Amino acid sequence: MSDETIQERALRVIAVKQRLPLESVTPESTFESLGIDSLDRLNILFDLEGEFDIEINDEEAKKVETMQQMVDGIQKLVDAKQQKAAEAQ
């Protein structure tokens, strides 16, 4: 796995999916400020689930407004998945 952080990976997925310059997608960005509508958000969720091999709760995802909130949520899901894998060993 690369040295890229979860935040860097998540922001890159969004930038690529939305065809935005990577530097314009920051933790402080909101979906609204990036011009991302509800359909785009759904597509981004699918891409993020694939990128991190996690399942994102649709209802929880609807509450997310900033990229930082999204990154924090992904981090929790990745941590929980790793914890579960460690316990299974």
PDB file of N, CA, C and O in Angstrom:
ATOM      1  N   MET A   1       0.847  -1.194   0.000  1.00  0.00           N
ATOM      2  CA  MET A   1       0.000   0.000   0.000  1.00  0.00           C
ATOM      3  C   MET A   1       0.885   1.248   0.000  1.00  0.00           C
ATOM      4  O   MET A   1       1.970   1.245   0.581  1.00  0.00           O
ATOM      5  N   SER A   2       0.424   2.293  -0.643  1.00  0.00           N
ATOM      6  CA  SER A   2       1.227   3.506  -0.757  1.00  0.00           C
ATOM      7  C   SER A   2       1.246   4.276   0.569  1.00  0.00           C
ATOM      8  O   SER A   2       0.529   3.946   1.513  1.00  0.00           O
ATOM      9  N   ASP A   3       2.073   5.292   0.605  1.00  0.00           N
ATOM     10  CA  ASP A   3       2.164   6.135   1.800  1.00  0.00           C
ATOM     11  C   ASP A   3       1.070   7.201   1.822  1.00  0.00           C
ATOM     12  O   ASP A   3       0.997   8.008   2.749  1.00  0.00           O
ATOM     13  N   GLU A   4       0.237   7.197   0.813  1.00  0.00           N
ATOM     14  CA  GLU A   4      -0.829   8.186   0.720  1.00  0.00           C
ATOM     15  C   GLU A   4      -1.807   8.005   1.883  1.00  0.00           C
ATOM     16  O   GLU A   4      -2.199   6.882   2.198  1.00  0.00           O
ATOM     17  N   THR A   5      -2.195   9.100   2.513  1.00  0.00           N
ATOM     18  CA  THR A   5      -3.121   9.011   3.641  1.00  0.00           C
ATOM     19  C   THR A   5      -4.546   8.789   3.144  1.00  0.00           C
ATOM     20  O   THR A   5      -4.845   8.964   1.963  1.00  0.00           O
ATOM     21  N   ILE A   6      -5.403   8.407   4.057  1.00  0.00           N
ATOM     22  CA  ILE A   6      -6.815   8.248   3.719  1.00  0.00           C
ATOM     23  C   ILE A   6      -7.365   9.567   3.198  1.00  0.00           C
ATOM     24  O   ILE A   6      -8.128   9.586   2.232  1.00  0.00           O
ATOM     25  N   GLN A   7      -6.984  10.665   3.829  1.00  0.00           N
ATOM     26  CA  GLN A   7      -7.464  11.977   3.376  1.00  0.00           C
ATOM     27  C   GLN A   7      -7.019  12.248   1.947  1.00  0.00           C
ATOM     28  O   GLN A   7      -7.828  12.659   1.115  1.00  0.00           O
ATOM     29  N   GLU A   8      -5.744  12.023   1.653  1.00  0.00           N
ATOM     30  CA  GLU A   8      -5.233  12.272   0.299  1.00  0.00           C
ATOM     31  C   GLU A   8      -5.951  11.399  -0.722  1.00  0.00           C
ATOM     32  O   GLU A   8      -6.321  11.867  -1.799  1.00  0.00           O
ATOM     33  N   ARG A   9      -6.143  10.138  -0.381  1.00  0.00           N
ATOM     34  CA  ARG A   9      -6.820   9.219  -1.303  1.00  0.00           C
ATOM     35  C   ARG A   9      -8.264   9.646  -1.535  1.00  0.00           C
ATOM     36  O   ARG A   9      -8.733   9.656  -2.673  1.00  0.00           O
ATOM     37  N   ALA A  10      -8.972  10.000  -0.462  1.00  0.00           N
ATOM     38  CA  ALA A  10     -10.383  10.385  -0.591  1.00  0.00           C
ATOM     39  C   ALA A  10     -10.524  11.657  -1.421  1.00  0.00           C
ATOM     40  O   ALA A  10     -11.379  11.734  -2.303  1.00  0.00           O
ATOM     41  N   LEU A  11      -9.692  12.646  -1.143  1.00  0.00           N
ATOM     42  CA  LEU A  11      -9.773  13.908  -1.889  1.00  0.00           C
ATOM     43  C   LEU A  11      -9.414  13.692  -3.353  1.00  0.00           C
ATOM     44  O   LEU A  11      -9.996  14.322  -4.236  1.00  0.00           O
ATOM     45  N   ARG A  12      -8.453  12.800  -3.615  1.00  0.00           N
ATOM     46  CA  ARG A  12      -8.070  12.499  -5.002  1.00  0.00           C
ATOM     47  C   ARG A  12      -9.230  11.835  -5.740  1.00  0.00           C
ATOM     48  O   ARG A  12      -9.509  12.178  -6.888  1.00  0.00           O
ATOM     49  N   VAL A  13      -9.911  10.883  -5.085  1.00  0.00           N
ATOM     50  CA  VAL A  13     -11.059  10.222  -5.709  1.00  0.00           C
ATOM     51  C   VAL A  13     -12.105  11.258  -6.117  1.00  0.00           C
ATOM     52  O   VAL A  13     -12.647  11.199  -7.221  1.00  0.00           O
ATOM     53  N   ILE A  14     -12.383  12.194  -5.232  1.00  0.00           N
ATOM     54  CA  ILE A  14     -13.390  13.224  -5.519  1.00  0.00           C
ATOM     55  C   ILE A  14     -12.932  14.125  -6.658  1.00  0.00           C
ATOM     56  O   ILE A  14     -13.707  14.422  -7.567  1.00  0.00           O
ATOM     57  N   ALA A  15     -11.690  14.556  -6.611  1.00  0.00           N
ATOM     58  CA  ALA A  15     -11.169  15.438  -7.661  1.00  0.00           C
ATOM     59  C   ALA A  15     -11.238  14.758  -9.026  1.00  0.00           C
ATOM     60  O   ALA A  15     -11.666  15.364 -10.008  1.00  0.00           O
ATOM     61  N   VAL A  16     -10.815  13.502  -9.081  1.00  0.00           N
ATOM     62  CA  VAL A  16     -10.820  12.765 -10.355  1.00  0.00           C
ATOM     63  C   VAL A  16     -12.260  12.562 -10.835  1.00  0.00           C
ATOM     64  O   VAL A  16     -12.571  12.808 -12.001  1.00  0.00           O
ATOM     65  N   LYS A  17     -13.132  12.115  -9.934  1.00  0.00           N
ATOM     66  CA  LYS A  17     -14.527  11.832 -10.293  1.00  0.00           C
ATOM     67  C   LYS A  17     -15.225  13.080 -10.813  1.00  0.00           C
ATOM     68  O   LYS A  17     -16.005  13.009 -11.763  1.00  0.00           O
ATOM     69  N   GLN A  18     -14.949  14.216 -10.197  1.00  0.00           N
ATOM     70  CA  GLN A  18     -15.626  15.462 -10.553  1.00  0.00           C
ATOM     71  C   GLN A  18     -14.839  16.296 -11.573  1.00  0.00           C
ATOM     72  O   GLN A  18     -15.264  17.382 -11.966  1.00  0.00           O
ATOM     73  N   ARG A  19     -13.691  15.768 -11.990  1.00  0.00           N
ATOM     74  CA  ARG A  19     -12.817  16.483 -12.931  1.00  0.00           C
ATOM     75  C   ARG A  19     -12.464  17.879 -12.402  1.00  0.00           C
ATOM     76  O   ARG A  19     -12.549  18.878 -13.115  1.00  0.00           O
ATOM     77  N   LEU A  20     -12.068  17.907 -11.138  1.00  0.00           N
ATOM     78  CA  LEU A  20     -11.668  19.150 -10.475  1.00  0.00           C
ATOM     79  C   LEU A  20     -10.164  19.129 -10.265  1.00  0.00           C
ATOM     80  O   LEU A  20      -9.575  18.058 -10.115  1.00  0.00           O
ATOM     81  N   PRO A  21      -9.523  20.319 -10.253  1.00  0.00           N
ATOM     82  CA  PRO A  21      -8.098  20.330  -9.904  1.00  0.00           C
ATOM     83  C   PRO A  21      -7.935  19.828  -8.473  1.00  0.00           C
ATOM     84  O   PRO A  21      -8.683  20.236  -7.584  1.00  0.00           O
ATOM     85  N   LEU A  22      -6.969  18.951  -8.246  1.00  0.00           N
ATOM     86  CA  LEU A  22      -6.777  18.359  -6.926  1.00  0.00           C
ATOM     87  C   LEU A  22      -6.636  19.421  -5.840  1.00  0.00           C
ATOM     88  O   LEU A  22      -7.150  19.255  -4.734  1.00  0.00           O
ATOM     89  N   GLU A  23      -5.939  20.513  -6.158  1.00  0.00           N
ATOM     90  CA  GLU A  23      -5.720  21.556  -5.145  1.00  0.00           C
ATOM     91  C   GLU A  23      -7.009  22.289  -4.763  1.00  0.00           C
ATOM     92  O   GLU A  23      -7.042  22.978  -3.744  1.00  0.00           O
ATOM     93  N   SER A  24      -8.071  22.151  -5.565  1.00  0.00           N
ATOM     94  CA  SER A  24      -9.334  22.822  -5.225  1.00  0.00           C
ATOM     95  C   SER A  24     -10.181  22.002  -4.262  1.00  0.00           C
ATOM     96  O   SER A  24     -11.154  22.509  -3.703  1.00  0.00           O
ATOM     97  N   VAL A  25      -9.817  20.737  -4.067  1.00  0.00           N
ATOM     98  CA  VAL A  25     -10.568  19.863  -3.150  1.00  0.00           C
ATOM     99  C   VAL A  25      -9.772  19.761  -1.849  1.00  0.00           C
ATOM    100  O   VAL A  25      -8.790  19.024  -1.760  1.00  0.00           O
ATOM    101  N   THR A  26     -10.217  20.518  -0.843  1.00  0.00           N
ATOM    102  CA  THR A  26      -9.520  20.573   0.437  1.00  0.00           C
ATOM    103  C   THR A  26     -10.424  20.017   1.542  1.00  0.00           C
ATOM    104  O   THR A  26     -11.627  19.860   1.330  1.00  0.00           O
ATOM    105  N   PRO A  27      -9.862  19.721   2.712  1.00  0.00           N
ATOM    106  CA  PRO A  27     -10.709  19.239   3.821  1.00  0.00           C
ATOM    107  C   PRO A  27     -11.820  20.229   4.185  1.00  0.00           C
ATOM    108  O   PRO A  27     -12.875  19.828   4.676  1.00  0.00           O
ATOM    109  N   GLU A  28     -11.582  21.509   3.945  1.00  0.00           N
ATOM    110  CA  GLU A  28     -12.571  22.536   4.288  1.00  0.00           C
ATOM    111  C   GLU A  28     -13.659  22.676   3.228  1.00  0.00           C
ATOM    112  O   GLU A  28     -14.693  23.293   3.483  1.00  0.00           O
ATOM    113  N   SER A  29     -13.438  22.113   2.046  1.00  0.00           N
ATOM    114  CA  SER A  29     -14.424  22.212   0.963  1.00  0.00           C
ATOM    115  C   SER A  29     -15.728  21.546   1.372  1.00  0.00           C
ATOM    116  O   SER A  29     -15.738  20.556   2.103  1.00  0.00           O
ATOM    117  N   THR A  30     -16.827  22.112   0.885  1.00  0.00           N
ATOM    118  CA  THR A  30     -18.121  21.458   1.056  1.00  0.00           C
ATOM    119  C   THR A  30     -18.545  20.897  -0.298  1.00  0.00           C
ATOM    120  O   THR A  30     -18.043  21.313  -1.342  1.00  0.00           O
ATOM    121  N   PHE A  31     -19.465  19.959  -0.263  1.00  0.00           N
ATOM    122  CA  PHE A  31     -19.984  19.435  -1.519  1.00  0.00           C
ATOM    123  C   PHE A  31     -20.579  20.579  -2.332  1.00  0.00           C
ATOM    124  O   PHE A  31     -20.406  20.649  -3.549  1.00  0.00           O
ATOM    125  N   GLU A  32     -21.284  21.475  -1.639  1.00  0.00           N
ATOM    126  CA  GLU A  32     -21.926  22.603  -2.309  1.00  0.00           C
ATOM    127  C   GLU A  32     -20.893  23.525  -2.962  1.00  0.00           C
ATOM    128  O   GLU A  32     -21.070  23.940  -4.107  1.00  0.00           O
ATOM    129  N   SER A  33     -19.817  23.847  -2.239  1.00  0.00           N
ATOM    130  CA  SER A  33     -18.802  24.764  -2.791  1.00  0.00           C
ATOM    131  C   SER A  33     -18.095  24.169  -3.997  1.00  0.00           C
ATOM    132  O   SER A  33     -17.574  24.900  -4.840  1.00  0.00           O
ATOM    133  N   LEU A  34     -18.075  22.834  -4.082  1.00  0.00           N
ATOM    134  CA  LEU A  34     -17.445  22.164  -5.224  1.00  0.00           C
ATOM    135  C   LEU A  34     -18.440  21.889  -6.354  1.00  0.00           C
ATOM    136  O   LEU A  34     -18.083  21.321  -7.386  1.00  0.00           O
ATOM    137  N   GLY A  35     -19.691  22.301  -6.142  1.00  0.00           N
ATOM    138  CA  GLY A  35     -20.703  22.101  -7.174  1.00  0.00           C
ATOM    139  C   GLY A  35     -21.122  20.654  -7.322  1.00  0.00           C
ATOM    140  O   GLY A  35     -21.493  20.223  -8.414  1.00  0.00           O
ATOM    141  N   ILE A  36     -21.069  19.892  -6.229  1.00  0.00           N
ATOM    142  CA  ILE A  36     -21.400  18.469  -6.262  1.00  0.00           C
ATOM    143  C   ILE A  36     -22.852  18.290  -5.815  1.00  0.00           C
ATOM    144  O   ILE A  36     -23.206  18.602  -4.678  1.00  0.00           O
ATOM    145  N   ASP A  37     -23.684  17.783  -6.725  1.00  0.00           N
ATOM    146  CA  ASP A  37     -25.095  17.593  -6.398  1.00  0.00           C
ATOM    147  C   ASP A  37     -25.333  16.192  -5.810  1.00  0.00           C
ATOM    148  O   ASP A  37     -24.399  15.408  -5.645  1.00  0.00           O
ATOM    149  N   SER A  38     -26.593  15.899  -5.502  1.00  0.00           N
ATOM    150  CA  SER A  38     -26.894  14.645  -4.802  1.00  0.00           C
ATOM    151  C   SER A  38     -26.574  13.417  -5.654  1.00  0.00           C
ATOM    152  O   SER A  38     -26.139  12.400  -5.113  1.00  0.00           O
ATOM    153  N   LEU A  39     -26.777  13.484  -6.959  1.00  0.00           N
ATOM    154  CA  LEU A  39     -26.444  12.346  -7.819  1.00  0.00           C
ATOM    155  C   LEU A  39     -24.934  12.139  -7.864  1.00  0.00           C
ATOM    156  O   LEU A  39     -24.449  11.009  -7.798  1.00  0.00           O
ATOM    157  N   ASP A  40     -24.199  13.242  -7.978  1.00  0.00           N
ATOM    158  CA  ASP A  40     -22.730  13.150  -7.960  1.00  0.00           C
ATOM    159  C   ASP A  40     -22.251  12.567  -6.637  1.00  0.00           C
ATOM    160  O   ASP A  40     -21.324  11.757  -6.611  1.00  0.00           O
ATOM    161  N   ARG A  41     -22.874  12.974  -5.548  1.00  0.00           N
ATOM    162  CA  ARG A  41     -22.488  12.465  -4.223  1.00  0.00           C
ATOM    163  C   ARG A  41     -22.657  10.959  -4.156  1.00  0.00           C
ATOM    164  O   ARG A  41     -21.813  10.259  -3.597  1.00  0.00           O
ATOM    165  N   LEU A  42     -23.744  10.459  -4.723  1.00  0.00           N
ATOM    166  CA  LEU A  42     -24.002   9.029  -4.734  1.00  0.00           C
ATOM    167  C   LEU A  42     -22.911   8.293  -5.508  1.00  0.00           C
ATOM    168  O   LEU A  42     -22.406   7.263  -5.062  1.00  0.00           O
ATOM    169  N   ASN A  43     -22.560   8.828  -6.662  1.00  0.00           N
ATOM    170  CA  ASN A  43     -21.497   8.217  -7.468  1.00  0.00           C
ATOM    171  C   ASN A  43     -20.155   8.255  -6.743  1.00  0.00           C
ATOM    172  O   ASN A  43     -19.374   7.306  -6.820  1.00  0.00           O
ATOM    173  N   ILE A  44     -19.892   9.355  -6.040  1.00  0.00           N
ATOM    174  CA  ILE A  44     -18.652   9.473  -5.262  1.00  0.00           C
ATOM    175  C   ILE A  44     -18.628   8.416  -4.158  1.00  0.00           C
ATOM    176  O   ILE A  44     -17.588   7.811  -3.898  1.00  0.00           O
ATOM    177  N   LEU A  45     -19.773   8.196  -3.508  1.00  0.00           N
ATOM    178  CA  LEU A  45     -19.847   7.179  -2.457  1.00  0.00           C
ATOM    179  C   LEU A  45     -19.446   5.813  -2.991  1.00  0.00           C
ATOM    180  O   LEU A  45     -18.681   5.089  -2.354  1.00  0.00           O
ATOM    181  N   PHE A  46     -19.967   5.464  -4.163  1.00  0.00           N
ATOM    182  CA  PHE A  46     -19.610   4.172  -4.760  1.00  0.00           C
ATOM    183  C   PHE A  46     -18.103   4.095  -5.004  1.00  0.00           C
ATOM    184  O   PHE A  46     -17.475   3.072  -4.733  1.00  0.00           O
ATOM    185  N   ASP A  47     -17.534   5.179  -5.515  1.00  0.00           N
ATOM    186  CA  ASP A  47     -16.095   5.190  -5.790  1.00  0.00           C
ATOM    187  C   ASP A  47     -15.277   5.077  -4.510  1.00  0.00           C
ATOM    188  O   ASP A  47     -14.265   4.378  -4.476  1.00  0.00           O
ATOM    189  N   LEU A  48     -15.720   5.770  -3.452  1.00  0.00           N
ATOM    190  CA  LEU A  48     -15.002   5.712  -2.182  1.00  0.00           C
ATOM    191  C   LEU A  48     -15.115   4.321  -1.558  1.00  0.00           C
ATOM    192  O   LEU A  48     -14.153   3.818  -0.979  1.00  0.00           O
ATOM    193  N   GLU A  49     -16.276   3.710  -1.675  1.00  0.00           N
ATOM    194  CA  GLU A  49     -16.435   2.344  -1.163  1.00  0.00           C
ATOM    195  C   GLU A  49     -15.471   1.404  -1.872  1.00  0.00           C
ATOM    196  O   GLU A  49     -14.867   0.532  -1.247  1.00  0.00           O
ATOM    197  N   GLY A  50     -15.333   1.585  -3.170  1.00  0.00           N
ATOM    198  CA  GLY A  50     -14.403   0.762  -3.932  1.00  0.00           C
ATOM    199  C   GLY A  50     -12.954   1.044  -3.587  1.00  0.00           C
ATOM    200  O   GLY A  50     -12.150   0.120  -3.466  1.00  0.00           O
ATOM    201  N   GLU A  51     -12.619   2.309  -3.429  1.00  0.00           N
ATOM    202  CA  GLU A  51     -11.244   2.714  -3.109  1.00  0.00           C
ATOM    203  C   GLU A  51     -10.780   2.128  -1.781  1.00  0.00           C
ATOM    204  O   GLU A  51      -9.642   1.675  -1.659  1.00  0.00           O
ATOM    205  N   PHE A  52     -11.663   2.138  -0.790  1.00  0.00           N
ATOM    206  CA  PHE A  52     -11.279   1.718   0.564  1.00  0.00           C
ATOM    207  C   PHE A  52     -11.827   0.348   0.960  1.00  0.00           C
ATOM    208  O   PHE A  52     -11.555  -0.133   2.060  1.00  0.00           O
ATOM    209  N   ASP A  53     -12.597  -0.283   0.070  1.00  0.00           N
ATOM    210  CA  ASP A  53     -13.203  -1.583   0.349  1.00  0.00           C
ATOM    211  C   ASP A  53     -14.010  -1.537   1.651  1.00  0.00           C
ATOM    212  O   ASP A  53     -13.815  -2.345   2.559  1.00  0.00           O
ATOM    213  N   ILE A  54     -14.921  -0.566   1.706  1.00  0.00           N
ATOM    214  CA  ILE A  54     -15.789  -0.372   2.872  1.00  0.00           C
ATOM    215  C   ILE A  54     -17.224  -0.191   2.385  1.00  0.00           C
ATOM    216  O   ILE A  54     -17.469  -0.018   1.192  1.00  0.00           O
ATOM    217  N   GLU A  55     -18.172  -0.234   3.329  1.00  0.00           N
ATOM    218  CA  GLU A  55     -19.562   0.086   3.024  1.00  0.00           C
ATOM    219  C   GLU A  55     -19.940   1.338   3.793  1.00  0.00           C
ATOM    220  O   GLU A  55     -19.797   1.407   5.014  1.00  0.00           O
ATOM    221  N   ILE A  56     -20.428   2.335   3.049  1.00  0.00           N
ATOM    222  CA  ILE A  56     -20.806   3.607   3.650  1.00  0.00           C
ATOM    223  C   ILE A  56     -22.328   3.627   3.788  1.00  0.00           C
ATOM    224  O   ILE A  56     -23.047   3.387   2.818  1.00  0.00           O
ATOM    225  N   ASN A  57     -22.811   3.912   4.987  1.00  0.00           N
ATOM    226  CA  ASN A  57     -24.245   4.005   5.258  1.00  0.00           C
ATOM    227  C   ASN A  57     -24.821   5.227   4.532  1.00  0.00           C
ATOM    228  O   ASN A  57     -24.375   6.353   4.755  1.00  0.00           O
ATOM    229  N   ASP A  58     -25.809   5.002   3.666  1.00  0.00           N
ATOM    230  CA  ASP A  58     -26.391   6.092   2.878  1.00  0.00           C
ATOM    231  C   ASP A  58     -26.978   7.195   3.759  1.00  0.00           C
ATOM    232  O   ASP A  58     -26.807   8.379   3.471  1.00  0.00           O
ATOM    233  N   GLU A  59     -27.666   6.807   4.827  1.00  0.00           N
ATOM    234  CA  GLU A  59     -28.286   7.801   5.709  1.00  0.00           C
ATOM    235  C   GLU A  59     -27.231   8.653   6.408  1.00  0.00           C
ATOM    236  O   GLU A  59     -27.381   9.869   6.526  1.00  0.00           O
ATOM    237  N   GLU A  60     -26.159   8.002   6.872  1.00  0.00           N
ATOM    238  CA  GLU A  60     -25.070   8.743   7.509  1.00  0.00           C
ATOM    239  C   GLU A  60     -24.399   9.675   6.498  1.00  0.00           C
ATOM    240  O   GLU A  60     -24.048  10.811   6.818  1.00  0.00           O
ATOM    241  N   ALA A  61     -24.229   9.176   5.278  1.00  0.00           N
ATOM    242  CA  ALA A  61     -23.552   9.954   4.239  1.00  0.00           C
ATOM    243  C   ALA A  61     -24.319  11.235   3.901  1.00  0.00           C
ATOM    244  O   ALA A  61     -23.715  12.249   3.550  1.00  0.00           O
ATOM    245  N   LYS A  62     -25.638  11.188   4.006  1.00  0.00           N
ATOM    246  CA  LYS A  62     -26.452  12.371   3.689  1.00  0.00           C
ATOM    247  C   LYS A  62     -26.190  13.521   4.662  1.00  0.00           C
ATOM    248  O   LYS A  62     -26.434  14.681   4.330  1.00  0.00           O
ATOM    249  N   LYS A  63     -25.699  13.209   5.852  1.00  0.00           N
ATOM    250  CA  LYS A  63     -25.443  14.230   6.869  1.00  0.00           C
ATOM    251  C   LYS A  63     -24.102  14.937   6.660  1.00  0.00           C
ATOM    252  O   LYS A  63     -23.848  15.989   7.248  1.00  0.00           O
ATOM    253  N   VAL A  64     -23.260  14.358   5.830  1.00  0.00           N
ATOM    254  CA  VAL A  64     -21.907  14.888   5.614  1.00  0.00           C
ATOM    255  C   VAL A  64     -21.960  16.109   4.714  1.00  0.00           C
ATOM    256  O   VAL A  64     -22.578  16.084   3.650  1.00  0.00           O
ATOM    257  N   GLU A  65     -21.299  17.193   5.156  1.00  0.00           N
ATOM    258  CA  GLU A  65     -21.285  18.423   4.357  1.00  0.00           C
ATOM    259  C   GLU A  65     -19.888  18.791   3.877  1.00  0.00           C
ATOM    260  O   GLU A  65     -19.727  19.311   2.773  1.00  0.00           O
ATOM    261  N   THR A  66     -18.878  18.523   4.699  1.00  0.00           N
ATOM    262  CA  THR A  66     -17.509  18.915   4.319  1.00  0.00           C
ATOM    263  C   THR A  66     -16.674  17.687   3.984  1.00  0.00           C
ATOM    264  O   THR A  66     -17.000  16.562   4.362  1.00  0.00           O
ATOM    265  N   MET A  67     -15.597  17.936   3.270  1.00  0.00           N
ATOM    266  CA  MET A  67     -14.681  16.847   2.928  1.00  0.00           C
ATOM    267  C   MET A  67     -14.062  16.267   4.196  1.00  0.00           C
ATOM    268  O   MET A  67     -13.822  15.062   4.266  1.00  0.00           O
ATOM    269  N   GLN A  68     -13.798  17.112   5.206  1.00  0.00           N
ATOM    270  CA  GLN A  68     -13.200  16.624   6.454  1.00  0.00           C
ATOM    271  C   GLN A  68     -14.133  15.656   7.165  1.00  0.00           C
ATOM    272  O   GLN A  68     -13.685  14.632   7.681  1.00  0.00           O
ATOM    273  N   GLN A  69     -15.427  15.969   7.198  1.00  0.00           N
ATOM    274  CA  GLN A  69     -16.392  15.058   7.813  1.00  0.00           C
ATOM    275  C   GLN A  69     -16.395  13.722   7.080  1.00  0.00           C
ATOM    276  O   GLN A  69     -16.485  12.663   7.700  1.00  0.00           O
ATOM    277  N   MET A  70     -16.295  13.784   5.758  1.00  0.00           N
ATOM    278  CA  MET A  70     -16.278  12.565   4.964  1.00  0.00           C
ATOM    279  C   MET A  70     -15.025  11.745   5.251  1.00  0.00           C
ATOM    280  O   MET A  70     -15.096  10.529   5.429  1.00  0.00           O
ATOM    281  N   VAL A  71     -13.879  12.419   5.296  1.00  0.00           N
ATOM    282  CA  VAL A  71     -12.613  11.734   5.579  1.00  0.00           C
ATOM    283  C   VAL A  71     -12.660  11.098   6.967  1.00  0.00           C
ATOM    284  O   VAL A  71     -12.217   9.964   7.146  1.00  0.00           O
ATOM    285  N   ASP A  72     -13.196  11.825   7.948  1.00  0.00           N
ATOM    286  CA  ASP A  72     -13.303  11.285   9.310  1.00  0.00           C
ATOM    287  C   ASP A  72     -14.169  10.027   9.324  1.00  0.00           C
ATOM    288  O   ASP A  72     -13.843   9.051   9.999  1.00  0.00           O
ATOM    289  N   GLY A  73     -15.270  10.055   8.578  1.00  0.00           N
ATOM    290  CA  GLY A  73     -16.152   8.891   8.512  1.00  0.00           C
ATOM    291  C   GLY A  73     -15.472   7.700   7.861  1.00  0.00           C
ATOM    292  O   GLY A  73     -15.608   6.568   8.326  1.00  0.00           O
ATOM    293  N   ILE A  74     -14.742   7.955   6.784  1.00  0.00           N
ATOM    294  CA  ILE A  74     -14.008   6.884   6.106  1.00  0.00           C
ATOM    295  C   ILE A  74     -12.958   6.302   7.044  1.00  0.00           C
ATOM    296  O   ILE A  74     -12.779   5.086   7.109  1.00  0.00           O
ATOM    297  N   GLN A  75     -12.265   7.175   7.771  1.00  0.00           N
ATOM    298  CA  GLN A  75     -11.223   6.723   8.701  1.00  0.00           C
ATOM    299  C   GLN A  75     -11.820   5.777   9.742  1.00  0.00           C
ATOM    300  O   GLN A  75     -11.227   4.745  10.057  1.00  0.00           O
ATOM    301  N   LYS A  76     -12.994   6.126  10.276  1.00  0.00           N
ATOM    302  CA  LYS A  76     -13.653   5.271  11.271  1.00  0.00           C
ATOM    303  C   LYS A  76     -13.996   3.916  10.677  1.00  0.00           C
ATOM    304  O   LYS A  76     -13.789   2.887  11.320  1.00  0.00           O
ATOM    305  N   LEU A  77     -14.520   3.902   9.448  1.00  0.00           N
ATOM    306  CA  LEU A  77     -14.891   2.645   8.812  1.00  0.00           C
ATOM    307  C   LEU A  77     -13.663   1.796   8.517  1.00  0.00           C
ATOM    308  O   LEU A  77     -13.695   0.581   8.710  1.00  0.00           O
ATOM    309  N   VAL A  78     -12.593   2.408   8.056  1.00  0.00           N
ATOM    310  CA  VAL A  78     -11.352   1.678   7.766  1.00  0.00           C
ATOM    311  C   VAL A  78     -10.766   1.123   9.064  1.00  0.00           C
ATOM    312  O   VAL A  78     -10.331  -0.028   9.105  1.00  0.00           O
ATOM    313  N   ASP A  79     -10.752   1.938  10.124  1.00  0.00           N
ATOM    314  CA  ASP A  79     -10.236   1.488  11.420  1.00  0.00           C
ATOM    315  C   ASP A  79     -11.051   0.300  11.939  1.00  0.00           C
ATOM    316  O   ASP A  79     -10.488  -0.679  12.429  1.00  0.00           O
ATOM    317  N   ALA A  80     -12.375   0.396  11.829  1.00  0.00           N
ATOM    318  CA  ALA A  80     -13.248  -0.680  12.308  1.00  0.00           C
ATOM    319  C   ALA A  80     -13.001  -1.964  11.517  1.00  0.00           C
ATOM    320  O   ALA A  80     -12.994  -3.058  12.080  1.00  0.00           O
ATOM    321  N   LYS A  81     -12.802  -1.820  10.222  1.00  0.00           N
ATOM    322  CA  LYS A  81     -12.536  -2.987   9.372  1.00  0.00           C
ATOM    323  C   LYS A  81     -11.206  -3.635   9.759  1.00  0.00           C
ATOM    324  O   LYS A  81     -11.105  -4.859   9.842  1.00  0.00           O
ATOM    325  N   GLN A  82     -10.192  -2.808   9.994  1.00  0.00           N
ATOM    326  CA  GLN A  82      -8.882  -3.336  10.379  1.00  0.00           C
ATOM    327  C   GLN A  82      -8.945  -3.993  11.744  1.00  0.00           C
ATOM    328  O   GLN A  82      -8.305  -5.022  11.962  1.00  0.00           O
ATOM    329  N   GLN A  83      -9.705  -3.418  12.670  1.00  0.00           N
ATOM    330  CA  GLN A  83      -9.881  -3.982  14.004  1.00  0.00           C
ATOM    331  C   GLN A  83     -10.538  -5.364  13.916  1.00  0.00           C
ATOM    332  O   GLN A  83     -10.125  -6.319  14.575  1.00  0.00           O
ATOM    333  N   LYS A  84     -11.562  -5.431  13.089  1.00  0.00           N
ATOM    334  CA  LYS A  84     -12.296  -6.686  12.929  1.00  0.00           C
ATOM    335  C   LYS A  84     -11.380  -7.748  12.316  1.00  0.00           C
ATOM    336  O   LYS A  84     -11.422  -8.910  12.720  1.00  0.00           O
ATOM    337  N   ALA A  85     -10.560  -7.358  11.350  1.00  0.00           N
ATOM    338  CA  ALA A  85      -9.628  -8.293  10.720  1.00  0.00           C
ATOM    339  C   ALA A  85      -8.589  -8.779  11.726  1.00  0.00           C
ATOM    340  O   ALA A  85      -8.211  -9.950  11.725  1.00  0.00           O
ATOM    341  N   ALA A  86      -8.134  -7.873  12.581  1.00  0.00           N
ATOM    342  CA  ALA A  86      -7.128  -8.235  13.594  1.00  0.00           C
ATOM    343  C   ALA A  86      -7.710  -9.213  14.609  1.00  0.00           C
ATOM    344  O   ALA A  86      -7.029 -10.138  15.050  1.00  0.00           O
ATOM    345  N   GLU A  87      -8.968  -9.004  14.975  1.00  0.00           N
ATOM    346  CA  GLU A  87      -9.627  -9.880  15.948  1.00  0.00           C
ATOM    347  C   GLU A  87      -9.884 -11.258  15.362  1.00  0.00           C
ATOM    348  O   GLU A  87      -9.940 -12.245  16.096  1.00  0.00           O
ATOM    349  N   ALA A  88     -10.040 -11.334  14.044  1.00  0.00           N
ATOM    350  CA  ALA A  88     -10.321 -12.613  13.377  1.00  0.00           C
ATOM    351  C   ALA A  88      -9.089 -13.507  13.290  1.00  0.00           C
ATOM    352  O   ALA A  88      -9.203 -14.702  13.016  1.00  0.00           O
ATOM    353  N   GLN A  89      -7.919 -12.932  13.523  1.00  0.00           N
ATOM    354  CA  GLN A  89      -6.673 -13.708  13.400  1.00  0.00           C
ATOM    355  C   GLN A  89      -6.372 -14.486  14.656  1.00  0.00           C
ATOM    356  O   GLN A  89      -5.364 -15.189  14.720  1.00  0.00           O
TER     357      GLN A  89
END
